[in-house]
Amino acid sequence: MAQKAIVGEREGPATAVEAAAGLRDVWWRRLLFMPTIGLLLLLAIVPLMFSLGVSLFNYSIGSKPIWVGLGNYVNMFIDPQFWLATKVTVQFTVAAVSIEVVLGILLGFVMNQRFTGMGIIRLIVFLPMMLVPLVVGLFWRFMFDQTFGVIDYMLTQVGLPAIPWLIDTFWARVAVVTVDVWQWTPFVTLLVLAGLGTVPADLLEAATLDRASNWMKFREFENGAVGLVEDSWARHGGMDDRIEVYGDGGVTYASLHMGNALPTFSEHGYGYAVEKAPGTKGWTYPVYEELWNYGFPQEMHHFARCVRGKEEPVATGEDGRVVQEVLYAGYESARTGCKVELPFRPQGVKRPIDLWFGAHKG
């Protein structure tokens, strides 16, 4: 495919100079990634590959490496300390990540507001994430100290007993989770703020004018969808579960209290509404899961089981005969103007409507 370029008002095949310039731009953009890729290889990939290689040897500093293959991994999996460490790691990860996600989302919505002093608040919230982990560990170690720590001191001042944070195994895990949450919740908050920053300002302003809460804003713009949830849409005796979907050419309503038909208005029409619908412009009533809601699969399943002798028919010829009898009685009542008792079986009448026709002929 020939390369094209747009220069001024001209569009057409690129000249050699233009093609060379475009190629230089591509390589220049790729070259800018090289420092990051090199740093990643140096600090992450190379140490990882070196560790994997060393794990296949019995190796100590100052001695010659001895090949053991997967022996180190076999010893690891049969060591009870490995499974204990795995259990503690899973407990720590689940507890810390769960708390960080919840607190991070809440802080993200709070910090997405605009009011005086928000810059200082953001600095305070993000400060733990920027500290060196070694400094954070020493800092919290002194705070958790049972003799000189400020945390136990504050507990004793309110009448609570001091807690052996660094001695008891349970409280030690609680302390580690607390430190991790303190340092890395700001990272989750930063991700939430970045996501909220992609929401167009005009949509946020429109939601604010509609008196939408923060939770409603989150629901309104999540994954690019636009929706409005109002907890005031309730009526006596139960909630009105009604969903309204608006587009640039129409609207559709879904109500859990009004059956499975969807009142829909379309200016331009759409592909398919429902069986026997003559068109799709204007107001139509499509049915979601039409075949299932109309009962066609269930009907065919019941028919097949009846043919195989596994079920008795729900509807038989007798049901059709009773319906015909009701029709005859209705037309006879229309002719005579009187109540007609069932059973009603007139003789010599081929069609129910002939009873009414007979009245006009008479």
N, C-alpha and C positions, 0 to 999 in steps of 0.2 A: 504494500500500500504506500503510495507516494506521501512523503511528509508535506504538511501544509503549514503555512504561517500567515499571520495577519499583520501587515505593516501599513499603518495609516488607515486608508480606506480600501486597501487592496487585499483581496483574499485569493489565494491560489497556491500552487506548488512553491515550496521554500527554495530560495537560492542556496548555493553552496555555502556562502558566508553565514546566512541565517541558520542553516542546518548545523554548521560547526558551532555557532554561538549557543544554540539550544543544547547541543551535546555537552559543551563546556559547563553550562548551568547544571545539567543533570549530574555530571561527575563532581562538580563543586559541592552540590547539596549532599551527595554521598560521602564526600571527603569530610564534611563537618561532623558526620557520625563516628568517624574513626576514633577520636579520643575517648568517647564514651564506650565504644566497643572494646577498645584496648584495655581500659580500666576495668571493665566487666570481666574480661578474660583473665587479667592479672589478679584480681581480688576474689573472684568467685569460681570461675571455671577451672583454672589451673590448680588451685588448692583442692578442689573437689576431686579432680582426676588423680592428683597425687595421693590423696587420702584413700581413694578406692584401690590404688595400686599397692600402697603400704599395707592395707588390710589383708592382703593375700600372703603376707610374710610374717614370720615371728621375728620381730625387729626391735632391738633396743639400741640406744645411743652408745656407740663405742664398740658394738659387736657386729659380726657379719650377719646380714639378713638370711633367714632360712625360709624357703618356700614351704607353705603349709596349705595353700589352696583355700578351700572354704572352711578350713578347720576353725578359724577364729569365729566364723558365723555360727558353726555348729555349737561351739562352747557358749556362745552368747545366748542362743535360744534355749539351752538347757540350764542356764544359770538363773536361779530364783530372783536374784537381784535385778536382772534385766526386766523381768515381768513386773516386779514391784516398781521399778523406775518408769516403765511404760504406763502403769496404772496411775501413778502420781502425775505424769505428764498429761495424760488425757483429762484427769480431773482439773488440773491447772488450766489447760487450754479451754475447756468447755466453760468453766466458771469465768475466767478472765475475758474471753472473747464475747460471751453473752452480755456481761455487764458493760463492756466497752461499746458494743453496738447500740445498746439501749440508751446509755448516757450520751454517746456521741450524736445520735439522731436528735435527742432532746436539746442538747446544747447547740447543734447546728441550726435548728429552727429558731431558738432564742437569739442566737447571734446573727441571724439573717435579718433581724429587725434594725431599724434605723432610729437611734436616739442618742442623746448626749452621753459621751463617755464610752461608747462602744469600742473605740480604738484601744483604750486602756484595758477594757475587759478582754478583748481578743488577745492582747499581749500577755495578760496573766494566764489565760487558758492555754495558749500555745507554748508557753515557756517550758513546761516539763518535757515536751517532745524534743526540744532543742538542747537539752542537757546531756552530758556524756553518761552512759549507763553506769560506769564505775563511780562517778560522783553521786549519782542517784542512790546506788546501793549503800555507800558509806553514809550518806545523809540520812536515809531511813533506818540504817542499822543503829545509829545513835538515838533516833527517835523511839525505836522499839526496845531499847535497853531497859531491863526491868528495874535497874537501880537508879540510873540517871536519865532515863528517857522521858521526854515531855508527854508522851501519850499515856503512860501509866500514871504519871503525876496528875494529869487532868482527870483520869478515872478515879483516883483516890480522893481528889478534891470534891467530887460529887457523891462520895460514899460508896463507890464501886470498888471491888478488889482489883489489885494489880494482876495483869495477865502475863504469863511467861511466853511472850511472843517468840523468842528465839530458842526456847528450850522444848516446849511441848510440840509434838509433830503436827497436831491439828492446827494449833494457832500459828505455827510457822508457815503452813500452807496458806492460811488466811492472810498472813502478813505479805507473803510473796505475791498473792493475787492482788492485794491492795496496792502494792507498789507498781505492779504492771498496769493496773487500771489507771492509776494516777498519771503515769507517764505516757500511755498510748491511747487513752480516750481522745486527746486532742487530735490525733491522726484521723480517727473516724470522723470527728467533727469537721476537720478540714475537707475530707471527701464529700461529706454532706453539703457543706457550703459551696464546694465546686459544682456539685450537681444542681443546687438551687440557683447558682449563678448563671446557668445556661437557660433558665426560664426567661422568656421575653418580658421586659419591664411592663409593656402595655397590658399583657395578660394579668400580671400581678396587680396592676392598678385597677383593672376592671373587676377583679375578684374582691379587692378592698372596697371599692365603691358598692359592690353587692353585699357588703358586710360578711364576707366569707372569713371563717376562722383559719388559723394556720393549718389545721388538719385538713380542712376542706381544700386549701390551696395545694397541699401535697397530693390529695386525691385528684385534684383537677388537672394537674399537669404531669403526673407520673407516666413515664414511657411515651411522652408526646401526646397522650390522650387528653381530651378536654371533657371533664364531667363535673357536675355540681351535685353535692350531697347536702341536703338540708334536713337536720333532725327535727325540724318543726312540721314536717309533712306527716302529721298524724291525725287520726280522727277517732272519735269516741268508739270504744269497743275493740280497737285494734289498729295496727299500723297500716297505712296506705302504701304498699310496696309498688311504686310506680316509677318507671324509668323512662326518661325522655332523651332521645338521641336526635340532635339537630345537625343537618348538613347544609351545604350551599344550595341544594336544590329541593329540600323538603325536610320532613320530620317524621319520626315514628315513635309510637308509645308502646310500652310493655307494662302490663299490670298483672300481678300474680293473682288478683282477685277477680279478674274479668276473663278467665279462660286463656286459650293459647293463641287467639287471633291478635295480630299487631296492627292497630289502626295506623295507617301510613299515608302521608300525603307527599306526592312527588310532582314537581313541575315538569320534569323531562321524561318520566317513566323509567323503568328498570327492567331487568331481564325476565323475572318470573314472579308472580304473586302467589297464586293458588290455583288448584284445579278448576277449570271452567271459567276463570276470570277473563273477561273480554279484553282488558287492557290494564296498563299499570300507571297511567297518568291520573292525576287527581287523587281522590281518596280510594284506597284499596285496603284489604284486610288479609295480608299474607299470614300463613301459619308456619311457625318454626317446627322443624321435625314433622313435616306434613304427613308423610306416610305413616309414621308411628302414631301420631295423635289422631289420625282418622281411623286407625285400627286395621289397616290393610294387612300388615304382616301377621297380626294376631288372628285375623279372619282366615287367612290362608293356612296358618298353622293349625287352627281348629278344624278346618275343612279336611286337611290331610290326615289328621288323627281320626276323624270320623270315618273316612274312607278305609282306613286300616283297622277299624273296629276297636280303637282304643278309647273313644269318647262317644257320648251320645250327643246328637246335634242340639245346639241351643235353640235354633229356629228350624221348624219343619213345615211341611205343606199344610198342616193343620193351622199354623199361625197365619199363613196366607189366606186360608179359607175364612178364618175369623175376621180378618181385615176386610175381605170382600163382603162379608155379611154386614159389617158395620157400615160400609159404603152404601149397600142396598137400603139399609134402614134409614140412612141419612137422606137419600133422595126421596124415599117414600114419605118421610116426615116433611120434606119440603113441598111435596105435592099435596098432602092432605092437611098440612098445618097442625098436625097432632103428634103426640108422643108415640113412638113406635117401640114396642117391647121386643127384646131379644130372647130367644133366637127368632130371626126373621128370614124366611126362605121362600120368596115368591116364585111362582111357576111361570115358565114361558118368557122370561125376561133375559135377554142376552147380555145387555150392558146395564150397569147401575143407572146411568143417566137416562136410559129409556123410560124409567119410571117418571122422571120429571117431564120428558118430552111428551109422554102420554097425557099428562095433566094439561099441557098446552093444546094438544090435539083435541082433548075433550072440551 
